[in-house]
């Protein structure tokens, strides 16, 4: 009970701090950047955000900010669709205009999209639970270096069925960087037994760097149904691997330890209901690439519903043999995400994850239980600046053999010098009451900053 009170006291502090920031003498523009997911991981253009009310952020979608609808020539904005609403300055209004895209420059066939991004960053210490350079226990496991985290390129054709006619599509993603090991199919046979082992992309490592092909799938759409077949990102959770899809540079313990990253299988989405979208699929366990480990055989599915204009709720499951994650035994997970528009500038996200499996990768006889709750509070200052806070509680019996609670708080900003570049500094503090059980240097303060350039 004390931990529960502590957690919500910290979350309440974040809320009060962010609301206090909103009272400063700053213009409060529309948070139009919670844009509908177009599977391209690029910043939406101003004219693609016609509503003055922010749209909900569904797990896996982009979190960016686009221009307001008003314009003030006194601020020096040449683009009438994107202006300063009154007042200029560092934390006043700004005009970014539209983002430049590779597709627009090269003008390919009209129904084929391609693009990508570069992400480079620095962080002072290992992100927890990592404790050694490149140990693979957290995304940020190669500290005190200027790293190329992601060099990403994608090609896609979106399946778009009109009326009774069917359509087909496809998607291919290729990336290089220190994040590659998490985007690889490390759930394949042999991949967990050492470096440079396993099939698909799990052997494409070069020290802390590597190559990955996290998505390769075909898609068929007919009427209200859309079905993916192949290798694709998981639909569960709030955080994602692609850098432009997250607010923070670092990742939560829940995302790294209690959620899958990719699947190989079939995933169907039905769009025939108003404000309710069911998702149903099957996969060869967690994080596999066209291979099956220990009989991996898992259901993946759930639903997303827009409860009203300001609240979106998502519930997802993975049920069955999770492959590497359950040691070939039965496992069950549930993932809940709620997104609330507190005001036109402030968004609150709450996420809950739970995992129960009959085994672990190292010990099929060990019963693994873990879960957590994460709160995000995101505030738009203007078109160029956003502020965010994240507080997480995560509990697991794997690191110590008995249930142990871990906590972390992260505070950060987004700054867009141009529409194609975002800079994300953050400060994160991790701690646990069981510090002696997991290492006497677990509690730490970490600083990180990265830049993402989209094209």
URBELZI-V546059 format. One line per field, one symbol per residue. ss: DSSP state (H for helix, E for strand, L for the rest). phi: phi as a letter, one per 30 degrees, with the letter a starting at -180 (. if undefined). psi: psi as a letter, one per 40 degrees, with the letter a starting at -180 (. if undefined). A space follows every 50 residues. Layout:
ss=???
phi=???
psi=???
//
This chain:
ss=LHHHHHHHHHHHHHHHHHHHHHLLLLLLLLLLLLLLLLLLLLLLLHHHLL LLLLLLLLLLLLLLLLLLLLLLHHHLLLLLLLLLLLLELLLLELLLLLLL LHHHHHLLLLLLEEEEEEEEEEELLLLLLLLLLLLLLLLLLLLLLLEEEE EEEEEEELLLLLLLLEEEEEEEEEEEELLHHHHLLLLLLLHHHLLLLLLL LLLLEELLEEEEEEEEEEEEEELLEEEEEEEEELLLLLLLLLHHHLLLLL LLHHHHHLLLLEEEEEEEEEEEELLEEEEEEEELLLLLLLLLLLLLEEEE EEEEEEEELLEEEEEEEEEEELHHHHLLLEEEEEEEEEEEELLLLEEEEE EEEEEEELLLLLLLLLLEEEEEEEEEEEEELLLLEEEEEEEEEEEELLLL LLLEEEEEEEEEEEEEEELLEEEEEEEEEEELLLHHHHLLLLLEEEEEEE EEEEL
phi=.ddddddddddddddddddddddddbdcdddddddddcichbdddddcbd cdcdddccejcdbbbcddddbbeddiddcddbbcdkjbkecdcbbcicdd bddddchdedcccallabbbabbdbdddcdbbehdicadccbdibdcddb cbbbbabddbccicddbbaaabbbbbldddddcdddddeidddldhbjch cdcccbidcacbbdbabcbbbbiccbbcbkcbdddcicdbdeeddcdcdd cdddddccbdcbbblbbcbccdcdibbdbbabbdichcbhbbchieabdb alabbcdadcbbbbbbbbbkddiddciicdbbbbbbbcbbddadcbbcbb bbbbbbbdabecbdcddcbaaabbcbbbbcdadcbbbbbbbbcbbacddc jbdbcbbabbbabcbcdbdcbbcbdabbbcabdceddckdcddacbcbab bcccb
psi=ddddddddddddddddddddddeigiigihgeegihhefefihiideege iehiiihiheiigihiiieiihddeehdheehahehiiideaiihdaiih iddddegaidehiiaaihhiiiidihhieieihfeeeidgegifihigdh hhhihihhhhhhbehiiiaihhhhiiaeedddeigeeihedeeiifiiab eeefigbeiiiigehgiihhhhbeihhihbhiiieiidiidhdeeididi iidddddeiidiihbhhihhfeihfhhihhiiifahfigfihhffhgihh iaihhhdaeehhhhhiihhahebddefeaiihiihhhhhhgdaeehhhhh ihihhhieiiddgeehhhhiiihhhhhhhhdadehiiiihhhhhhiedde eihhiiiihhhiihhhdieehhhgiihhhiiidfdddehefdhihhhihi hhhi.
//
